[in-house]
Amino acid sequence: MKTSGRTGAAGVIVGALALSAFAAPPAQAAGTGITVSRVVVNGGATVVVGTSDVKRPSLTFRVTLPSGYSTSDWSAWSARPFLYHGTTVAKGLDDGGLRTGIYTCYPTTARIADCEGSLYIDPRYDLDSNNDATTWNIGVLTQLWKPGGGLKAEQHVTASGAVKVKRWAKATVNASPEPVTKGGTITVTGSLKRADWVKHAYTGYAGTSVSLQFRKAGSSVYSTVKTATTSSTGSLKTTVKATVDGYWRWSFGGSSTSGTAAAAGDFVDVR
């Protein structure tokens, strides 16, 4: 589907996109002569995907057309980035590749257009393996069209750079008893779970170090008190001494495949 101008309807590419941020050097498509450069996704941040919420990271890139083509002739050309891993760029779109969503291109010169829009990923349909939490390669599909319709040339090329995709993580906490006598023992339990793209549910994150943090009543800053390791089911449990009123939480700093997580603080009244 073609890109569109400022006054036209935005082009829609059906599919998904699980992206993190990147800024890729130009990718030259020899078969079409179209150059795609200045690709930036999600404003420079990793995209972390859960089990059901659709993600629409931002996308910007520049298109430079070959001689004889005009950026204002939307019926003559098409260019869109995509992501792939575990296969070749030529098969990337067909073998689980992740596509751009809606975007619009604005001509800046006769042969240069700057494009912006959003990307799209629905984990319920577009992610089916936890191995998708990895580094994705960047590909670009460029196309030239004949006057009046019909494909003239098409090229898949690889752009330099990488896109990181991670699984969403969630933490819970419960501190008891409430209230507690000063100097008494507080038991802090909870769990750490992350998105499972095979089961499409949140499952326990086993054998992972998580920080127990405390925020004194009246303060806005949490400090780490100790660390604990999750069980085989992702559960957490430890004990601390009660000193002053405040909030307890579990905090996870993330991993190479999973995002960060912090539970909402649980207040304990110390008397």
C-alpha positions as CSV (number, residue, x, y, z in Angstrom):
1,M,0.0,0.0,0.0
2,K,1.3,3.4,-0.8
3,T,2.4,6.2,1.5
4,S,0.3,9.3,1.5
5,G,0.7,13.1,1.5
6,R,-0.2,15.7,4.1
7,T,-3.7,16.0,2.7
8,G,-4.2,12.4,1.8
9,A,-5.3,9.4,3.9
10,A,-2.5,7.7,5.8
11,G,-1.3,4.4,4.4
12,V,-2.1,1.4,6.5
13,I,0.1,-1.8,6.6
14,V,-1.7,-4.6,8.3
15,G,0.5,-6.5,10.7
16,A,2.5,-6.0,13.8
17,L,5.5,-4.2,15.0
18,A,7.4,-5.0,18.2
19,L,10.1,-2.4,18.3
20,S,12.6,-0.6,20.3
21,A,14.4,2.5,19.2
22,F,17.1,2.8,16.6
23,A,18.7,5.3,14.2
24,A,19.8,3.5,11.1
25,P,22.1,4.7,8.4
26,P,20.7,4.8,4.8
27,A,19.6,1.6,3.2
28,Q,20.0,1.6,-0.5
29,A,17.6,-0.6,-2.5
30,A,19.5,-1.4,-5.7
31,G,16.5,-2.7,-7.5
32,T,14.5,0.5,-7.0
33,G,17.0,3.2,-6.3
34,I,15.0,4.3,-3.3
35,T,17.1,5.2,-0.2
36,V,15.6,5.1,3.3
37,S,17.5,6.8,6.0
38,R,17.1,8.6,9.4
39,V,14.9,5.7,10.8
40,V,14.0,6.3,14.4
41,V,11.5,4.2,16.4
42,N,9.9,4.9,19.7
43,G,11.9,8.0,20.3
44,G,15.0,6.0,21.4
45,A,13.5,3.7,23.9
46,T,13.0,-0.1,24.0
47,V,9.5,-1.3,23.4
48,V,8.2,-3.6,26.1
49,V,5.2,-5.7,25.1
50,G,2.7,-7.4,27.4
51,T,0.1,-10.1,26.6
52,S,-2.9,-8.2,25.3
53,D,-2.4,-4.5,25.0
54,V,-1.7,-3.2,21.5
55,K,1.5,-1.2,21.2
56,R,1.9,1.7,18.7
57,P,5.5,3.0,19.0
58,S,6.3,6.1,17.0
59,L,8.2,5.8,13.7
60,T,10.1,8.4,11.6
61,F,12.3,8.0,8.5
62,R,13.4,9.8,5.3
63,V,12.8,8.6,1.8
64,T,15.0,9.7,-1.2
65,L,13.7,8.8,-4.6
66,P,15.7,8.1,-7.8
67,S,15.9,10.5,-10.7
68,G,12.7,10.7,-12.6
69,Y,10.4,10.2,-9.6
70,S,8.6,12.8,-7.5
71,T,7.6,12.5,-3.8
72,S,4.3,14.2,-4.7
73,D,3.3,11.3,-6.9
74,W,2.1,8.8,-4.3
75,S,1.0,6.3,-6.9
76,A,4.6,5.8,-8.2
77,W,6.5,4.6,-5.1
78,S,6.3,3.0,-1.7
79,A,8.9,2.5,1.1
80,R,8.4,1.0,4.6
81,P,10.7,-0.4,7.2
82,F,10.1,-3.8,8.9
83,L,11.8,-6.0,11.5
84,Y,13.0,-9.6,11.2
85,H,15.2,-12.1,13.1
86,G,16.2,-15.7,12.5
87,T,15.8,-15.5,8.7
88,T,17.0,-13.5,5.7
89,V,15.8,-10.1,4.8
90,A,14.2,-11.4,1.7
91,K,12.0,-13.8,3.8
92,G,11.7,-11.4,6.7
93,L,8.1,-10.3,6.0
94,D,6.8,-13.8,5.3
95,D,8.7,-15.6,8.1
96,G,7.3,-13.8,11.2
97,G,8.5,-10.3,10.2
98,L,7.0,-7.3,12.0
99,R,5.6,-4.5,9.8
100,T,5.0,-0.8,10.1
101,G,1.5,0.4,11.0
102,I,0.1,3.7,9.9
103,Y,2.4,6.4,8.6
104,T,2.3,9.6,6.4
105,C,5.0,11.1,4.2
106,Y,5.5,14.8,3.7
107,P,7.5,16.1,0.7
108,T,10.5,18.3,1.6
109,T,11.9,18.5,-1.9
110,A,10.9,17.1,-5.3
111,R,12.7,13.8,-4.5
112,I,12.9,13.7,-0.6
113,A,10.0,13.0,1.8
114,D,10.1,12.8,5.6
115,C,7.7,10.2,7.0
116,E,6.1,9.8,10.4
117,G,3.5,7.8,12.1
118,S,3.1,4.8,14.4
119,L,3.9,1.1,14.5
120,Y,1.6,-1.7,15.5
121,I,1.9,-4.9,17.5
122,D,-0.9,-7.0,18.9
123,P,0.8,-9.7,21.0
124,R,-2.3,-11.9,20.9
125,Y,-1.8,-12.5,17.2
126,D,1.7,-11.2,16.3
127,L,4.0,-12.8,18.9
128,D,3.9,-16.5,19.4
129,S,7.3,-17.3,20.9
130,N,9.2,-16.0,23.9
131,N,12.2,-16.1,21.6
132,D,10.8,-13.0,20.0
133,A,12.2,-11.2,23.1
134,T,15.5,-10.5,21.3
135,T,17.3,-8.2,19.0
136,W,15.6,-7.7,15.7
137,N,17.3,-6.7,12.4
138,I,16.0,-3.8,10.4
139,G,14.8,-4.3,6.8
140,V,13.2,-2.0,4.3
141,L,10.8,-2.9,1.5
142,T,10.8,-0.4,-1.4
143,Q,8.6,-0.5,-4.5
144,L,8.2,1.4,-7.7
145,W,4.9,1.4,-9.6
146,K,4.1,1.7,-13.3
147,P,2.0,4.6,-14.6
148,G,-1.6,3.5,-14.2
149,G,-0.8,0.7,-11.7
150,G,1.2,-2.5,-11.6
151,L,4.5,-3.2,-9.8
152,K,7.6,-2.1,-11.7
153,A,10.4,-3.0,-9.2
154,E,10.6,-4.3,-5.6
155,Q,13.6,-4.7,-3.3
156,H,14.2,-5.9,0.3
157,V,17.4,-4.5,1.8
158,T,19.0,-4.6,5.3
159,A,19.6,-1.4,7.2
160,S,22.3,-1.1,9.8
161,G,21.1,-1.0,13.4
162,A,19.1,-3.2,15.7
163,V,15.7,-3.1,17.6
164,K,15.3,-4.6,21.0
165,V,12.0,-6.2,22.0
166,K,11.3,-7.2,25.6
167,R,8.6,-8.9,27.7
168,W,6.5,-6.8,30.1
169,A,7.1,-7.6,33.8
170,K,4.8,-7.1,36.8
171,A,5.6,-7.1,40.5
172,T,3.2,-7.4,43.5
173,V,3.8,-6.9,47.2
174,N,2.2,-7.5,50.6
175,A,3.7,-6.4,53.9
176,S,2.3,-7.6,57.2
177,P,1.2,-7.4,60.0
178,E,-0.5,-4.0,59.7
179,P,-0.1,-2.3,62.2
180,V,3.1,-3.6,63.7
181,T,4.9,-2.9,67.0
182,K,8.1,-1.0,66.6
183,G,11.0,-3.4,66.6
184,G,8.7,-6.2,65.5
185,T,9.1,-8.4,62.4
186,I,7.5,-7.5,59.1
187,T,7.0,-10.2,56.5
188,V,7.1,-9.0,53.0
189,T,5.8,-11.3,50.3
190,G,5.0,-10.8,46.6
191,S,5.7,-12.1,43.1
192,L,7.4,-11.2,39.9
193,K,5.7,-12.3,36.6
194,R,6.4,-11.5,33.0
195,A,4.5,-11.9,29.7
196,D,4.5,-15.3,28.2
197,W,3.8,-15.0,24.5
198,V,3.1,-18.7,24.1
199,K,0.4,-18.9,26.8
200,H,-0.6,-15.2,26.4
201,A,-0.6,-14.8,30.1
202,Y,1.7,-13.6,32.9
203,T,3.8,-16.4,34.4
204,G,6.3,-16.5,37.2
205,Y,9.8,-15.3,36.6
206,A,11.9,-17.8,38.4
207,G,15.4,-17.5,39.9
208,T,15.7,-13.7,39.5
209,S,17.1,-11.2,41.9
210,V,14.6,-8.5,43.0
211,S,15.2,-5.6,45.4
212,L,13.1,-4.9,48.5
213,Q,12.7,-1.2,48.8
214,F,11.4,1.1,51.5
215,R,10.0,4.7,51.4
216,K,9.6,6.5,54.7
217,A,6.2,8.2,55.3
218,G,6.5,11.8,54.0
219,S,9.3,11.0,51.6
220,S,9.1,10.5,47.9
221,V,12.3,8.4,47.6
222,Y,12.6,4.6,47.8
223,S,15.8,3.0,49.0
224,T,16.9,-0.6,48.6
225,V,17.0,-2.5,51.9
226,K,17.9,-6.0,50.7
227,T,17.5,-8.3,47.8
228,A,15.8,-11.7,47.3
229,T,15.6,-14.3,44.6
230,T,12.3,-15.4,43.2
231,S,11.2,-19.0,43.6
232,S,10.4,-21.5,40.8
233,T,7.0,-19.9,40.5
234,G,8.2,-16.3,40.7
235,S,7.1,-15.8,44.4
236,L,9.1,-13.6,46.9
237,K,9.3,-13.6,50.6
238,T,11.6,-12.0,53.2
239,T,11.5,-10.4,56.7
240,V,12.6,-7.0,58.0
241,K,12.5,-5.2,61.4
242,A,9.8,-2.5,61.9
243,T,11.3,1.0,62.6
244,V,9.1,3.8,61.2
245,D,5.9,4.2,59.2
246,G,6.4,3.8,55.5
247,Y,5.9,1.9,52.2
248,W,7.4,-1.4,51.1
249,R,7.7,-2.6,47.6
250,W,9.5,-5.1,45.3
251,S,11.5,-3.6,42.4
252,F,13.0,-5.4,39.4
253,G,15.6,-3.7,37.3
254,G,14.9,-5.7,34.1
255,S,16.9,-8.2,32.1
256,S,18.1,-8.7,28.6
257,T,14.6,-10.1,27.7
258,S,12.2,-8.5,30.2
259,G,11.3,-4.9,31.2
260,T,11.6,-3.3,34.6
261,A,8.8,-3.6,37.2
262,A,8.0,-2.1,40.6
263,A,5.0,-2.9,42.8
264,A,2.8,-0.2,44.2
265,G,4.0,0.6,47.8
266,D,2.3,-1.2,50.7
267,F,2.0,1.0,53.8
268,V,2.8,-0.3,57.2
269,D,1.9,1.6,60.4
270,V,4.5,1.2,63.0
271,R,3.4,1.8,66.6
